[in-house]
């Protein structure tokens, strides 16, 4: 039985998807996509309730899709995320889950289980049907797939990435010491984790009804074109140098991209390894990052992506964040247009940046959101024209 009670304009969505396919290949478009999605929770379900009850989580997700289709004039592609918490892969090794005190039952990490490099070699291969968050992840994916019937794209659960998972499992100081002085046990663990990522992804893809039903193979529900569903979260690369990235990220990321398609890499920011991002084997298409943690690196990102890469930049709306200087910041809806103008001024006409903005329907109405979209759209049309004039879009 489907829980869908609203119309999904498949022909219009195909037009939006083709625009994404075009910009990923630097082909001509009438405007660079501006992605706004709506969060809507009229029942005021808590995070705890949504984690415990798949029906409530799906209801909130579908209400957001419904509002987004009704309120956002263009570019939005329906997709939702089954969510059982982060650290899905690392949790299967049995570490104690750590919860966010402000949002009960929201996992933000696990307690490390490795305090000595030799313990890595004693790790047992987990059982995805019994261990950690994986059984819940598979159940949640099947539930979402059953009730959306292939009509709305599903992201994966929050998988993380091999280096992220290794950092979860190893005590923090030891993790970075091993990079510098004792890399072999770490490489052994990364190979083991990469095997698990591929295996778990295959199970979750099957639960989703096939890769064609998925936005990508990780938590980000940004729709990735066919053949580019591979996705790795690598926030740890914000803390390491390019040499370490080449040794401890790329070889393992490459295996995931080779298996599922070379799509996107996520790192909230900052970006000391940005010039190494695209040159995976196979080369990836782009990155996804966060405005507050990446704004000081925008020029470097634009330079690194020039003529071939895409940057999806999350711009928060009304959410309290911390910037690269660890200062609290809150971006309002009135701040979004000047932020987008700044992004375009840096990226145009060299590279493509796509803003991703999620807005709470409880705080802003349809008129406000449509006005914002058309203001951003006007900028994005000029952006596309500048790219075409410089022969960057062909």
Order of alpha helices (4+ residues) and beta strands (2+ residues): alpha-beta-alpha-alpha-beta-alpha-beta-beta-alpha-beta-alpha-alpha-alpha-beta-alpha-alpha-beta-beta-alpha-alpha-beta-beta-beta-alpha-beta-alpha
